[in-house]
Amino acid sequence: MATCGEVLVKLLENYGVDHVFGIPGVHTVELYRGLASSSIRHVTPRHEQGAGFMADGYSRTRGKPGVCFIITGPGMTNITTAMGQAYADSIPMLVISSVQSRNALGGGRGKLHELPNQSELVAGVAAFSHTLMSADDLPEVLARAFAVFDGARPRPVHIEIPLDVIVEDADHLLHAEPVRVDRAGAAPAPVAKMAAMLAGARRPLILAGGGAIAASASLTRLAEYLQAPVALTINAKGMLPSRHPLLIGSTQSLVATRELVREADVVLAIGTELAETDYDVTFKGGFEIPGTLLRIDIDPDQTVRNYPPKLALVADASAASDALLHALAELPAPVRAGEWGPARAARLRETLAGLWDDAAQAQTLFLNTILAALPDAVLVGDSTQPVYTGNLTLDLDHPRRWFNASTGYGTLGYALPAAMGAWLGSAQDPARRLPAVCLIGDGGIQFTLPELASAVEARVPLIVLLWNNQGYEEIKRYMVNRAIEPVGVDIHTPDFVTIAKGFGCVAEAVHEVEALKAALVAAAGRQGPTLIEIDQRRWTETVLA
């Protein structure tokens, strides 16, 4: 007899799942019965939040959902923060948990790991949460989950399986076929209207977000045809190469970029929420789109949030970009205003280059040093100073190489386990195996520091760059700027190098450019993790001397 738990593993294999992140517990051991004989690799974090962050990072580089096996009760409360980050950034994640037996659901009898309503608890950070009341429903519920991942706005899905259902006879489900869903195409009528508006624009502009990341090639062609400057959200960095003449970076919160946006007569926003963490990182308001706004998104609800459009199209970004290109080819060639396109973008870049203070220049040099040593690296960031700076100053040549937790949900401790997941995701294709670099501060790393042990155990060549400024500096500055006496921000700073060595990592501290390059090259050649500590004060003084 094949149990529901065993069949679940088989069906996940059929959907192409190759990794599961989880911590076994007495309530999930039956999910593991079929795992040892499967092709799926299990990775054990040290906390369920770490499992969720690993699945998130895996998904961003692999381009497919990360999967977690989580125990009922504390396992689910622990992973909800990671689900919140994935939900905010539209990252596909499948969280499969146990739950009390059907006759005990909501019983309040004080059973181990009992919650009044686990599904309701996580519903706010999931596309949907489903309680599997019969093994027979498993293929359909998995199909629903992958329909969200494949055809809708991807977000976490939670499936909870009662303890008595996990062990049900499900032998008859072993040969259930996976169901895959294609994304929505672009309806001809709104495409024709949008094309006409774009063709008639003298100063067109494109705002592209992470929802358009798969449309990089077609969106670049569209921008070039229109001669439209392109602003990218943080999750969309790399969609246009760093030196593309139409690229204006991810600086929508800065005055100079906002002036350019206000000059545009037609703005195409594609795959972007037009939300605060990309368009108003200083929380001062003032981002305006006075021109005609056109929006394309896979999520109908999102097309009208924040900035209502003149015209909206619900479609896959790649299909929509291709359809617009085809429709534009049927129209007279657009006539652009003088000094628009590359000329206007170049003028903006020149203005922005003169804005960065010494601290920003030192941190940008830090990031550029990483890319000089490891040009193919994936940079996974936490909420820390160099990441805030890089969000504004750094452009990359490929997508899926820069993402961090300073946007959207904005959690701390994300970067360490997420970078581990990012390497595991890229490593599935040896031709795409990329160095994974974690950018994290001394405050953030203390949220998930034990995941260094997970990286050692999984033999992941993770490179942890620890930016140490001895406290929560950004929050301290925020308090001082508002005339609040700083409290709770000058935290104790442990000896991270010694701690990392205790976990089994190679660890050292460096303070200047050439030493960092050498340390990075050496770390990339190891089979396990390396921690490199950079003291903010010493780095800044050294590189600016």
C-alpha positions as CSV (number, residue, x, y, z in Angstrom):
1,M,0.0,0.0,0.0
2,A,1.2,3.5,-0.9
3,T,0.1,6.0,1.7
4,C,-1.0,9.6,1.0
5,G,2.4,10.8,2.2
6,E,4.2,8.5,-0.2
7,V,2.0,9.4,-3.1
8,L,2.5,13.1,-2.4
9,V,6.3,12.7,-2.9
10,K,5.7,10.8,-6.1
11,L,3.4,13.5,-7.4
12,L,5.8,16.3,-6.5
13,E,8.5,14.4,-8.5
14,N,6.1,14.4,-11.4
15,Y,5.7,18.2,-11.1
16,G,9.5,18.5,-11.4
17,V,10.3,19.2,-7.7
18,D,13.9,18.4,-7.0
19,H,14.4,20.0,-3.5
20,V,12.4,20.0,-0.3
21,F,13.3,22.2,2.7
22,G,12.1,21.1,6.1
23,I,12.7,19.9,9.6
24,P,11.2,16.5,10.3
25,G,8.9,16.2,13.4
26,V,6.7,13.5,14.9
27,H,3.7,15.0,13.0
28,T,5.5,14.9,9.6
29,V,7.5,11.7,9.6
30,E,4.9,10.1,7.3
31,L,5.6,12.7,4.7
32,Y,9.2,11.4,4.7
33,R,8.3,7.8,4.2
34,G,8.8,8.0,0.4
35,L,11.4,10.7,0.4
36,A,14.5,8.6,0.8
37,S,13.8,6.5,-2.3
38,S,12.9,9.5,-4.4
39,S,15.0,11.8,-6.6
40,I,14.2,14.8,-4.3
41,R,17.0,16.2,-2.2
42,H,16.0,17.1,1.4
43,V,17.8,20.1,3.0
44,T,17.4,20.6,6.7
45,P,17.5,24.2,8.0
46,R,17.8,25.0,11.7
47,H,14.5,26.9,11.9
48,E,11.3,26.8,9.8
49,Q,11.8,30.4,8.9
50,G,15.1,29.4,7.3
51,A,13.2,26.7,5.3
52,G,10.9,29.3,3.9
53,F,13.7,31.7,3.0
54,M,15.7,28.9,1.4
55,A,12.6,28.0,-0.7
56,D,12.3,31.7,-1.6
57,G,15.9,32.0,-2.8
58,Y,15.7,28.7,-4.6
59,S,12.6,29.8,-6.5
60,R,14.2,33.1,-7.6
61,T,17.2,31.5,-9.3
62,R,15.5,28.3,-10.4
63,G,12.4,29.9,-11.7
64,K,10.1,27.2,-10.1
65,P,8.4,26.9,-6.7
66,G,10.4,26.1,-3.6
67,V,8.8,23.4,-1.5
68,C,8.7,23.0,2.3
69,F,7.6,20.2,4.6
70,I,6.6,21.8,7.9
71,I,5.2,20.4,11.2
72,T,1.9,21.6,12.5
73,G,1.7,24.4,15.1
74,P,5.1,26.0,15.8
75,G,6.5,25.0,12.4
76,M,3.7,27.0,10.7
77,T,4.0,30.0,13.0
78,N,7.8,30.0,12.4
79,I,7.5,29.9,8.6
80,T,4.8,32.6,8.2
81,T,7.4,35.4,8.1
82,A,9.1,33.8,5.1
83,M,5.8,33.3,3.5
84,G,5.0,37.0,4.1
85,Q,8.2,38.0,2.2
86,A,7.4,35.6,-0.7
87,Y,3.8,36.8,-0.8
88,A,4.9,40.5,-1.0
89,D,7.4,39.7,-3.8
90,S,5.2,37.3,-5.8
91,I,7.4,34.3,-5.3
92,P,6.0,30.8,-5.8
93,M,6.3,28.6,-2.7
94,L,4.5,25.4,-1.8
95,V,4.3,24.8,2.0
96,I,3.0,21.4,3.0
97,S,2.3,20.8,6.6
98,S,0.6,18.4,8.9
99,V,-2.4,19.3,11.1
100,Q,-4.4,17.5,13.8
101,S,-6.5,14.5,12.8
102,R,-9.8,15.3,11.2
103,N,-11.8,14.4,14.4
104,A,-9.6,16.7,16.4
105,L,-9.6,19.8,14.2
106,G,-10.5,22.9,16.3
107,G,-11.2,20.7,19.3
108,G,-9.2,22.7,21.7
109,R,-8.1,19.6,23.6
110,G,-4.5,20.6,24.3
111,K,-3.0,18.2,21.8
112,L,0.6,18.5,20.8
113,H,1.2,21.5,18.4
114,E,-2.5,22.3,18.4
115,L,-3.8,25.6,16.9
116,P,-7.4,26.7,16.8
117,N,-7.3,27.1,13.1
118,Q,-3.9,26.7,11.4
119,S,-5.2,27.3,7.9
120,E,-6.8,30.6,8.9
121,L,-3.6,31.7,10.6
122,V,-1.6,31.5,7.3
123,A,-4.3,32.5,4.9
124,G,-3.1,36.1,4.8
125,V,0.3,35.2,3.4
126,A,-0.9,32.6,0.9
127,A,-2.7,32.6,-2.4
128,F,-4.8,29.9,-0.7
129,S,-4.6,27.5,2.3
130,H,-6.4,24.1,1.9
131,T,-7.1,21.4,4.4
132,L,-6.9,18.0,2.6
133,M,-9.8,16.1,4.1
134,S,-9.3,13.0,1.8
135,A,-6.3,11.5,0.0
136,D,-8.5,11.3,-3.1
137,D,-8.4,15.2,-3.3
138,L,-4.6,15.3,-3.4
139,P,-4.1,15.5,-7.2
140,E,-6.7,18.2,-7.6
141,V,-5.3,20.4,-4.8
142,L,-1.7,20.1,-6.2
143,A,-3.0,21.0,-9.6
144,R,-4.6,24.1,-8.1
145,A,-1.3,25.0,-6.4
146,F,0.6,24.7,-9.7
147,A,-2.1,26.6,-11.6
148,V,-1.3,29.5,-9.3
149,F,2.4,29.1,-9.8
150,D,2.1,28.7,-13.6
151,G,-0.8,30.8,-14.7
152,A,-1.5,33.5,-12.1
153,R,0.4,35.9,-9.9
154,P,2.7,33.4,-8.1
155,R,2.5,33.4,-4.4
156,P,2.8,30.9,-1.6
157,V,0.3,28.1,-1.3
158,H,-0.3,26.1,1.9
159,I,-1.7,22.6,1.9
160,E,-2.2,21.0,5.4
161,I,-2.8,17.3,5.7
162,P,-4.5,15.8,8.8
163,L,-2.5,13.1,10.6
164,D,-5.0,10.4,9.7
165,V,-5.1,11.5,6.1
166,I,-1.3,11.3,5.6
167,V,-1.5,7.5,6.3
168,E,-4.6,6.8,4.2
169,D,-4.3,4.2,1.4
170,A,-3.6,6.2,-1.8
171,D,-2.2,3.5,-4.0
172,H,-4.8,4.3,-6.7
173,L,-3.4,7.8,-7.0
174,L,0.2,6.8,-7.9
175,H,-0.3,7.4,-11.6
176,A,-2.1,10.7,-11.4
177,E,-0.8,13.0,-14.1
178,P,0.4,16.6,-13.3
179,V,-1.7,19.4,-14.7
180,R,0.1,22.5,-16.1
181,V,-1.5,25.8,-17.0
182,D,-0.3,28.3,-19.5
183,R,-0.4,32.0,-18.7
184,A,-3.0,34.4,-20.2
185,G,-2.2,35.7,-23.6
186,A,-2.7,39.3,-24.7
187,A,-6.2,40.2,-25.9
188,P,-5.9,41.9,-29.4
189,A,-8.3,44.8,-28.7
190,P,-6.5,46.4,-25.7
191,V,-3.1,45.6,-27.3
192,A,-4.1,47.6,-30.4
193,K,-5.3,50.5,-28.3
194,M,-2.0,50.5,-26.2
195,A,0.1,50.2,-29.4
196,A,-1.7,53.3,-30.9
197,M,-1.1,55.3,-27.7
198,L,2.6,54.3,-27.5
199,A,3.1,55.0,-31.3
200,G,1.7,58.4,-30.8
201,A,3.7,59.3,-27.8
202,R,6.6,61.8,-28.2
203,R,8.1,61.0,-24.7
204,P,7.3,57.4,-23.8
205,L,8.6,55.8,-20.7
206,I,8.6,52.2,-19.4
207,L,8.4,51.2,-15.7
208,A,9.1,47.4,-15.4
209,G,8.9,45.3,-12.3
210,G,9.8,41.8,-11.2
211,G,6.6,40.5,-12.7
212,A,8.1,41.1,-16.1
213,I,11.4,39.4,-15.4
214,A,10.8,36.6,-17.9
215,A,10.1,39.2,-20.6
216,S,13.6,40.6,-20.5
217,A,14.4,40.1,-24.2
218,S,11.1,41.2,-25.7
219,L,10.8,44.2,-23.3
220,T,14.3,45.3,-24.3
221,R,13.2,45.2,-28.0
222,L,10.0,47.1,-27.2
223,A,12.0,49.9,-25.4
224,E,14.4,50.1,-28.3
225,Y,11.6,50.4,-30.8
226,L,9.9,53.1,-28.8
227,Q,13.2,54.7,-27.7
228,A,11.7,54.8,-24.3
229,P,13.8,55.2,-21.1
230,V,13.3,52.2,-18.8
231,A,13.2,52.3,-15.0
232,L,13.4,48.9,-13.2
233,T,12.2,47.9,-9.8
234,I,14.7,46.3,-7.5
235,N,13.5,42.8,-8.3
236,A,13.8,43.6,-12.0
237,K,17.4,44.6,-12.0
238,G,19.3,43.2,-15.0
239,M,16.3,43.0,-17.4
240,L,18.2,45.6,-19.4
241,P,22.0,45.3,-19.4
242,S,23.8,47.7,-17.1
243,R,25.2,49.8,-19.9
244,H,22.1,50.0,-22.1
245,P,21.6,53.6,-23.3
246,L,17.9,53.5,-22.3
247,L,18.4,52.2,-18.8
248,I,17.7,54.8,-16.0
249,G,18.2,52.3,-13.1
250,S,16.1,51.8,-10.0
251,T,16.1,55.4,-8.8
252,Q,12.4,56.2,-8.9
253,S,12.5,57.6,-5.4
254,L,15.0,60.3,-6.4
255,V,14.0,63.8,-7.5
256,A,15.9,63.7,-10.8
257,T,14.3,60.5,-11.9
258,R,10.9,61.7,-10.8
259,E,11.3,64.8,-13.0
260,L,11.9,62.5,-16.0
261,V,8.8,60.5,-15.2
262,R,6.7,63.7,-15.0
263,E,8.0,64.7,-18.5
264,A,6.8,61.4,-20.1
265,D,3.5,61.7,-22.0
266,V,2.8,58.0,-22.1
267,V,4.0,55.6,-19.4
268,L,3.8,51.8,-19.8
269,A,4.0,50.0,-16.4
270,I,4.5,46.3,-16.8
271,G,4.7,43.7,-14.0
272,T,5.1,46.3,-11.3
273,E,2.9,47.2,-8.3
274,L,4.0,50.8,-8.4
275,A,4.4,50.4,-4.7
276,E,6.3,52.3,-1.9
277,T,9.4,50.1,-1.6
278,D,10.4,50.7,-5.2
279,Y,8.9,54.2,-5.9
280,D,9.2,56.0,-2.5
281,V,11.9,54.4,-0.3
282,T,12.2,57.6,1.7
283,F,8.5,57.5,2.6
284,K,8.0,61.2,1.6
285,G,5.5,60.7,-1.2
286,G,5.7,62.8,-4.3
287,F,6.0,60.1,-7.0
288,E,3.6,61.2,-9.8
289,I,2.6,59.9,-13.2
290,P,0.9,62.9,-14.9
291,G,1.1,61.3,-18.4
292,T,-1.2,58.6,-19.8
293,L,-0.7,55.5,-17.8
294,L,-0.9,52.0,-19.4
295,R,-0.6,49.0,-17.1
296,I,0.0,45.3,-17.9
297,D,-0.1,42.7,-15.1
298,I,-1.0,39.0,-14.7
299,D,-3.1,40.0,-11.7
300,P,-6.3,41.9,-12.6
301,D,-6.6,43.4,-9.1
302,Q,-3.1,44.9,-9.3
303,T,-3.7,46.7,-12.5
304,V,-5.8,49.4,-10.7
305,R,-4.0,49.7,-7.4
306,N,-1.9,52.7,-6.3
307,Y,-2.1,54.5,-9.7
308,P,-5.2,54.0,-11.8
309,P,-4.5,53.5,-15.5
310,K,-6.1,54.9,-18.6
311,L,-6.0,51.4,-20.0
312,A,-5.1,48.1,-18.4
313,L,-4.3,44.7,-19.9
314,V,-4.3,41.4,-17.9
315,A,-1.7,39.2,-19.6
316,D,1.6,37.5,-19.3
317,A,4.4,40.1,-19.6
318,S,6.2,38.2,-22.4
319,A,3.1,37.6,-24.4
320,A,2.0,41.3,-24.0
321,S,5.4,42.6,-25.0
322,D,5.6,40.4,-28.1
323,A,2.0,41.4,-29.0
324,L,2.8,45.1,-28.6
325,L,5.8,44.8,-30.8
326,H,3.8,43.1,-33.5
327,A,1.0,45.7,-33.3
328,L,3.5,48.6,-33.4
329,A,5.1,47.1,-36.6
330,E,1.7,47.6,-38.3
331,L,1.6,51.3,-37.4
332,P,3.5,54.3,-38.8
333,A,6.9,54.6,-37.2
334,P,6.7,56.7,-34.0
335,V,8.1,60.3,-34.0
336,R,10.0,61.1,-30.8
337,A,10.5,64.5,-29.2
338,G,14.1,65.8,-29.5
339,E,16.5,65.0,-26.7
340,W,14.3,62.1,-25.6
341,G,15.3,58.4,-25.4
342,P,19.0,57.8,-25.0
343,A,19.9,61.5,-24.7
344,R,17.4,62.1,-21.9
345,A,18.5,58.9,-20.1
346,A,22.2,59.8,-20.4
347,R,21.5,63.3,-18.9
348,L,19.7,61.7,-16.0
349,R,22.5,59.2,-15.4
350,E,25.0,62.0,-15.4
351,T,22.9,63.9,-12.8
352,L,22.6,60.8,-10.6
353,A,26.3,60.2,-10.6
354,G,27.0,63.4,-8.9
355,L,24.6,62.7,-6.0
356,W,26.3,60.0,-4.1
357,D,28.1,60.9,-0.8
358,D,31.3,59.3,0.5
359,A,29.4,56.5,2.3
360,A,27.4,55.6,-0.8
361,Q,30.6,55.6,-3.0
362,A,32.4,53.4,-0.5
363,Q,29.5,50.9,-0.4
364,T,29.2,50.9,-4.2
365,L,32.9,50.2,-4.5
366,F,32.3,47.3,-2.1
367,L,29.6,45.9,-4.4
368,N,31.6,46.5,-7.6
369,T,34.6,44.7,-6.0
370,I,32.4,41.7,-5.5
371,L,31.3,41.7,-9.2
372,A,34.9,42.3,-10.3
373,A,36.0,39.1,-8.5
374,L,32.8,37.1,-9.2
375,P,31.1,38.6,-12.3
376,D,28.5,35.9,-12.4
377,A,27.5,36.1,-8.7
378,V,24.0,36.1,-7.4
379,L,23.8,38.9,-4.8
380,V,21.2,38.1,-2.1
381,G,20.7,40.9,0.3
382,D,19.2,41.6,3.7
383,S,18.2,45.0,5.1
384,T,21.6,46.4,5.4
385,Q,23.5,49.6,4.3
386,P,25.3,48.3,1.2
387,V,22.0,46.8,0.0
388,Y,20.1,50.0,0.4
389,T,22.9,51.8,-1.5
390,G,23.1,49.1,-4.2
391,N,19.3,49.3,-4.8
392,L,20.0,52.8,-6.1
393,T,23.5,52.7,-7.5
394,L,24.0,49.2,-8.9
395,D,22.9,47.9,-12.3
396,L,23.5,44.4,-13.5
397,D,23.7,42.7,-16.9
398,H,21.4,39.8,-16.2
399,P,18.1,39.3,-14.2
400,R,17.7,37.1,-11.2
401,R,21.2,38.2,-9.9
402,W,20.1,40.8,-7.4
403,F,17.2,40.4,-4.8
404,N,16.9,41.3,-1.2
405,A,14.5,41.7,1.8
406,S,14.7,45.5,1.9
407,T,11.7,45.6,-0.4
408,G,8.1,44.4,0.1
409,Y,7.7,42.8,3.5
410,G,11.2,43.9,4.6
411,T,12.2,41.2,7.0
412,L,15.6,40.8,8.7
413,G,17.7,37.6,8.5
414,Y,16.5,36.7,5.0
415,A,19.8,36.8,3.1
416,L,21.7,34.0,4.7
417,P,19.2,31.1,4.1
418,A,17.9,32.7,0.9
419,A,21.4,32.8,-0.6
420,M,21.8,29.2,0.3
421,G,18.6,28.4,-1.6
422,A,19.7,30.6,-4.5
423,W,22.8,28.5,-4.9
424,L,20.9,25.2,-4.7
425,G,18.5,26.6,-7.4
426,S,21.2,27.6,-9.8
427,A,23.2,24.5,-9.2
428,Q,20.6,22.2,-10.7
429,D,22.0,23.2,-14.1
430,P,25.8,22.9,-14.1
431,A,26.0,25.3,-17.0
432,R,24.2,27.9,-14.9
433,R,25.8,27.2,-11.5
434,L,26.5,30.6,-10.0
435,P,28.4,31.8,-7.0
436,A,25.9,32.9,-4.3
437,V,26.8,35.9,-2.2
438,C,24.9,36.8,1.0
439,L,25.0,40.5,1.8
440,I,24.0,40.9,5.4
441,G,24.6,43.2,8.4
442,D,25.6,42.4,12.0
443,G,22.1,42.9,13.2
444,G,20.3,40.8,10.5
445,I,22.7,37.9,10.6
446,Q,21.8,37.3,14.3
447,F,18.2,36.4,13.2
448,T,19.3,33.4,11.2
449,L,23.0,32.8,12.2
450,P,22.4,29.0,12.9
451,E,21.8,28.4,9.2
452,L,25.5,28.5,8.7
453,A,25.4,25.0,10.1
454,S,22.8,24.1,7.4
455,A,25.2,25.3,4.7
456,V,28.1,23.3,6.2
457,E,25.9,20.2,6.3
458,A,24.6,20.7,2.8
459,R,28.1,21.5,1.4
460,V,26.9,24.7,-0.1
461,P,29.8,27.1,-1.1
462,L,27.9,30.1,0.2
463,I,29.9,33.3,0.6
464,V,28.6,35.4,3.5
465,L,29.7,39.0,3.4
466,L,29.0,40.5,6.8
467,W,28.8,44.3,6.8
468,N,29.5,45.2,10.4
469,N,28.5,48.6,11.7
470,Q,27.9,47.4,15.3
471,G,24.2,47.9,15.5
472,Y,21.0,48.9,13.7
473,E,22.6,51.9,12.1
474,E,19.7,52.7,9.6
475,I,17.1,52.7,12.4
476,K,19.4,54.8,14.7
477,R,19.8,57.4,11.9
478,Y,16.0,57.4,11.4
479,M,15.5,58.1,15.2
480,V,18.1,60.8,15.3
481,N,16.6,62.5,12.2
482,R,13.2,62.7,14.1
483,A,14.8,64.0,17.3
484,I,14.2,60.6,19.1
485,E,16.9,59.6,21.5
486,P,18.2,56.3,20.2
487,V,17.1,53.3,22.2
488,G,17.6,49.6,21.4
489,V,19.8,50.1,18.4
490,D,23.3,49.9,19.9
491,I,23.3,46.1,20.2
492,H,26.0,43.8,21.4
493,T,28.3,42.7,18.6
494,P,29.7,39.2,19.0
495,D,32.9,37.8,17.5
496,F,31.4,36.6,14.2
497,V,34.6,35.1,12.8
498,T,35.1,32.9,15.8
499,I,31.4,31.9,15.8
500,A,31.5,31.0,12.1
501,K,34.6,28.9,12.6
502,G,32.8,27.1,15.4
503,F,30.1,26.2,12.9
504,G,32.7,24.7,10.6
505,C,33.0,27.6,8.2
506,V,36.2,29.3,6.9
507,A,36.1,32.8,8.3
508,E,38.2,36.0,8.2
509,A,37.9,39.8,8.4
510,V,39.1,42.0,5.5
511,H,39.2,45.8,5.1
512,E,40.5,46.7,1.7
513,V,39.8,46.1,-2.0
514,E,42.5,43.6,-3.0
515,A,42.1,41.6,0.2
516,L,38.4,41.3,-0.5
517,K,39.0,40.2,-4.1
518,A,41.4,37.5,-3.0
519,A,39.1,36.3,-0.3
520,L,36.1,36.1,-2.7
521,V,38.1,34.1,-5.3
522,A,39.3,31.7,-2.6
523,A,35.8,31.3,-1.2
524,A,34.3,30.5,-4.6
525,G,36.6,27.5,-4.9
526,R,35.5,25.9,-1.6
527,Q,32.9,23.2,-1.1
528,G,31.4,24.8,2.0
529,P,30.5,28.2,3.3
530,T,32.8,31.1,3.9
531,L,32.2,34.2,6.1
532,I,34.0,37.4,5.3
533,E,33.5,40.2,7.8
534,I,33.9,43.8,6.7
535,D,34.0,46.5,9.3
536,Q,32.1,49.5,7.9
537,R,34.3,52.2,9.5
538,R,37.6,50.6,8.5
539,W,36.4,49.8,4.9
540,T,35.2,53.4,4.4
541,E,38.3,55.0,5.8
542,T,40.6,52.7,3.8
543,V,38.9,53.0,0.4
544,L,38.4,56.8,0.7
545,A,41.9,57.5,1.9
